[in-house]
């Protein structure tokens, strides 16, 4: 049977999807990219915030529209939305044509559940072998780019966040498994490895008696010269150690891109969010990270959290101007079921949230433009990731941006020759805007 998978949400969800793909491939299913060709349509959902939930439901209904045209199709829905709302969704009349819903905690039974579903639909499948496993993946990224997930879950229980309700408590994956996967990723020809987790900063702290930290993961990656970019995402401010910062100073091969979600600058809101640390800690951390050569800082903020005032936004913008981030993402607060934030008094009106969002983004646009201008004339290694037919140039990855285009992108021009995807070349930044940059390939003779 042909299987098509749609993966929604973050890169961590994408890794889950690759594990599911591996299970299907090991059980002799054919993986297809066109929904029309799929006998089984699998949707891996996100359930993090309201907009993600709406996208997931819309995608499910889209899959059901294909089934309506071809009743033989089987629709399977998995992932965070199902984990969080299984009881409600499995009895939802509008979703009665979904053949199978599998929450994350039932992934170990995926084969049995799918086989029972196929039998119910009139098929006679053989027994399936194996489970969905963390160390078995069918990569969905190009060979030159790979994600490495090193843990799951979270212990922080921020009052705005449902992740611990969905993914459970923080748990590191065994270091031997992580080492094995790093080797496998290097052998597939990867040049850009991106290390991800809900909380990468505390990797290893729960591995009893092993004295393993995130620094050991980075050192393991450094053993492979094939990695041209070694990037780490999602660092909690209060968990970044001096040893970690020094490792970056001592190893220029580590990509100095620091994604540190601070959520806000004001102490009373940080306390209400159950964030560890305060404004002073964040200010000191930014100063420390800026001592790393070529440091690029990114953060995320929440506006409209219960109790936030116009004065808090004024102070947040002042903070951003005094302690600028190269890249910044802003969310309007979403009161999520099961979180303490949803029960708090002084909820902010949606119209006010949107106005504050616009204010912060306008301020950040000026900051990003000013910081990006510093790179004019800079020469750096970039990796070709595609060709842009519209702009008649290439897209490229560099140390300046995350690999998922959330920050902006580099438009790469080559006047002398065609470039290949995955090729690493020297380029000079020739133009900058608030988010994107233009770069020109530098030929070996320097022209």
N, C-alpha and C positions, 0 to 999 in steps of 0.2 A: 504494500500500500504506500501511496505517496503522502508525505507529511510536510506541511508548511507551518512555520512558527513565526508569530509576531511578538516581538519583545518590546515592552513599554517601560518607561522609567529610567533609572540610573544605570551606571556601568555595572554595579553589583548585580542588578537584575539581569544584565546581559550575560554575566558569567554564569548565573543560574540557568539561563536559556541554553548556553553552550553545554552545560552538563546534561540537560534534557535532550539536546540534539545528539549527544554522544550515546545516550541510552537507546534512542531510536535507531541510530546507525548500527550499534552493536546487536540489535535485534532485527536486522535485515530490512528495515524500512528505508525507503528512498526519500531523501530530503529535496524538496522543491522550493523555488523562490516565488512562484506565481500562485496566488490563492486559488485561481481557477483550476489549477492542476492538482490541488491537494485533495486527497480522500479524507484526511484528518487535518483539521485546522486547530492549532494550539495557540492560545493567547496567554502570554505571561504578563500579568497585570501589576500595576503599581497602585498602592492605596494610601500614599503618604499624606497628601493634602487634597482639598476639594477639587481643584482643577485636574489632578491626576486621576481621581476617582471618576470624574465625568468623562475623561478621555478613555478610560478603561471600559466604561459602560458603552460608550459610542462605538468602540472597536468591537465589542462583543456583538452588538446589534448589526454591525457591518458584516461580521462573519456569518451571522444567522441569515442575512439577506442572500448570501451565496448558497446556504443550505436550502433556503426556500426555492431557489431555482433548481437545485439538484438535491433532492431529499436523501440521496445516498451519502452525502457528506456528513462527517462526524465533527462536532465542535467540542473542544476540551478547553477549559479555562483553569489556569493555575496562578500561583503567585500571591503577592501581598494583599490584594483586594479580597481574594478568596479566604486567605488566612484570617483576615480581620473581620469579614462579614459573612462567613460561610453559612451560618444558621439562617440569616435573612435571605441571602441570595439563592440558596438551594430550594427555598420554598416560594420564591418570587414568580408569580404567574407570567410575567413578561419574559422571563428567562427559562421557561419550561422546556424550550427546544434545545437548550444546551445539554449535550449528552453526558458530560462528566465535569464536575468541579473538584479539584484536588488542592486542599490547603497545604502549605509548606510542611507542616508537621506530618503529613501523610505521604511525603515523597518516597519514603522507604517502601510503600505499598503501591507505587505507581503502576507497576507491571500488572499486578493482580487486579487493580481497579479498572485499568484499560481493557484487560482481557475480558472481564465480566461485562463491560460496556459493549465490546465488539460482539460477544455472544448474544447479548440482548438485542443487538441490531441485526442478527442473523448470520454473522460471520462465524467461522470455526477456526480460530487462531490456535497455533501451538502455544505451549507455555513459554513465557518470556523469561529470560535469564538476567540476573543481576539487578541492582538497584541504581537509582540516580546517585552518583557519588561525586564528592568534592574534587577528587583528583583525576577524574575522567572527563575530558572536554572535547568537543568538536568546535574548533575556533571559528567564530563568525567574522573576525577582523582580518584584514590583509596580513600576510605573513610578516610584514615589517612592523606591525603594531600589535601589541598584546596587553591585556590586563592581567594582573596578578592579584587575586583576592586572598588576604592573609587572615581574616577573622570575620566573625558575624556577630550580630546582636550589639546591645549597648547597655551600660550600667548607669548612664547619667540621668535618665528620667527627667529631662527638661520638661517644664510644664506645658510647652507648646507642641511637644513631639510625641507621635504615636509609635515610633520605631521599636521601642522596647516591648510594646504590646503586640507587635507583629513578629519581630525577629527574636524576641527573648533576650536573655542576659548575654553579656559579652562573653565570647569564647574564641580564643586563638586557635587557628588550625595548627596541627603539629609541625614543628620546625623541619623535621625530616621530610614531610610532605611538601612544605613550601620550597625547600631546597631542590627536591625532585622536579617540582613544577618550573622553577627558575631555569633549571638545566634544559627541560623540555622546550620552554619558550625560546631559549637561546638557540637550540638546535633547529627550530622551525624558521630561523633566519630573522628573528625580530631585532629591529634596531631601536625601537622606542618601547620600553616597558613601563607601564603605569601601575603602581602599587595602590590598591584600594581596600577599603574597609569602612565600616561605619565609624570606627575610631582607631585609626592606624597608630596613634601616638603610644598607646599602652600595650601594643602587641607583646606577647610573651609574659606579661605580669601574672597570668593565671596558669602558666606552665610550671607546675610545682617542681622545685629543685633543679631547674635547668639554667637559670640565670641568663635568659634570652631576652633581648629587647629589639625594638625596631631597628636599631643600629646594626644588629647582626643580619637582618634581612638585607639592608642596604649594602653591607660588606659582601654578602653572598652575591649580590648582583654585580658588584664591582669586579668579581673574578672573571667575568665574561666580557672580553674586549669588543665583542660584536654589538653590545648595547651602546649606542651613541647618545641616547637620552634615557636617563633613569629618573622617573618622576614619581612623586609621592603626593597623594591627595588626602584631604580630610584630617587635619591636625587640630586637636583641642588646645586652646591657648595655655591652660594651666598645666599641661602635660608635656610641653616641649622642654627638653633638658639642655643644659650647657654642652653635654657630651654630644648630643644630636647636632647642635649648631656647629661645634668644632669639627665634626666629621665632614660637614659640607665645606668648611674652610680648607680642610686638608685634602679634599678629593674633588677637584674641578669637574670630574666626569659625572658627578651627581648633579642633576638638573636643579638649579637653585630657584625652583618655583614652589612657593609656600602657600598652600590653600588652608587658611586658618579662619573658620567661621566664628565671628565674635558676637553676632546677633544684635548687639546694641553697644552704646558707649556709656549709658547712664546707670549708675550703681543700683538705684532702686528698682529699675527694670531688670537688670541682670539678676538681682536677688529674687525678684518675682518669677523669673524664668527658671530659677534653680541652676543658674550657671555658676561654675566655680570661678573664683577670682573676681577682680573688679577692674575699673577703668585704669588704675595705676598699673596693675599687672599687665594689661593689654598694651599700654604705652611703653612699658619697659621691654616687653617682648618684641614689639615692632622695631624699637631701637636696636635690639640684639640681632634680629633677623637682617636688618639693613647692613650689618657689618659683614655679612657674607657677600663676596664679590658677585656682582650682577644679580643680586636678589630681586625676584619678582614676587610681589605679595598680592594675594587675592583673598577676599572675604565675602561672607553673606550677612545680610542684615534683615531683621524683621521690623516693619513699621506697623503701627496700629495695635500693638499688644495692649491688653487691658491695663488701664491706668496711665498710658502714655499721654503726654500733653504736647501742645505746640512748642512750649519751651524746651521739652526734651528733644524735639526735632531740630530746633535752633542749635542746641548744644551738640547734637549728633553731627550736624553739618560742620560746625566749628571744629569738632574733633577730627573729621575726615580731612579738612583743609590743613590741620596742624600735623596729622599723622596719616599721610595719604597712602592709599592702596592703588596699585597699578590696575587691578580689575576688581569689580564689585558687583554682586548680584543682590537684588532686593526682593523680598517677598512681603506681600501684605498678609497680616496675621489671619490664620484660618483656625477657628475654634473646633478642634477635633474631638470627637466623642471619646470618652475614656481618659482624657487628659485633664489635669487640674486647671489649666488655663481656660478651658471651656466653661468652668464653673465660677470663674472670678467675676467680681463686680467691675463696674466701670468699663464695659466693653465699648470699643470705638466703632462709630458708624462706618459703613462701607465707603460712603462718599468721602469721608475724612481720611480713611486709609489710602484711597486712591490719590487724593491730593498730596498727602505726605510722601507717597511713593514717587510721584512726579517731581516733588521738590528735591528729594535725595538724589534721584537719577540725573536731574539737571545739574546739580552740584558736582556729582561724580563725573559727568561728561567733560566738564572743564578740567577736573583733576586728571582724568585719563589723557586728555589731549596734551596737557602740560608735561606729564610724565612720558608719554610716547615720543614727544619731540626730542627727548634726550637721546633717543636711539638713532636719530638721523645721522647717516654716515657710518654707522657701526657695521662691522663685518662679522658675520656669524655663520655657524653651520646650520643648514636647514635641510629638512627631508621632504622630498616631493611626495604629495599625497593624492594628486589628481590633476586633471586639466579642466579649466573653466572655459567652456566654449563661448559663453557670453562675453567675457572680458578678454578672451584670447591670451590667457596666461595660465600659469600653474597655481595650484594651492600647495601650501607647504606648512610643515610643522617645525617649531623651533623651541628654544627654552622659554620664550616669552608667553606662550599660550598653552592652555590645557588642550588635549587632543579632541575634545568634543565640540569645538567651535563656540563654546559659551562666552568666551572672552572677546572674540574677534578672530581675524585670520590674516595670514600673510599671502599677498598676491605676488607670485614670483614670475619674473620675466627673464627669458633666455633668448638672446638674439642670435647666438652662434649655432646652437644645435638643439635637437629635441631631447627631452629629459624623460627618464623612466620613473614610474612610481616606486618609492622606496629608496631612490638614489639620494645620497647625502652630498650636498654641494656647498661651496662657499658663496655667500651672497651679501650684498651691501644694501642696507635700508636707504631708500631714496625718497620716500614720501611717507608721512604719517597722518592719521586722522584720530578721532577720539577712540576708535576701536580697532581699525584695520591699518595695515602697513603695506607698502609696495617695496619689493626688493628686486635687485638686478643680480643675476648670476655673475660671479667674477671668474673669468677664465684663468687657467693656470698661469698665464703670463702676467696676470694682475690687471688686465683691462676689463 
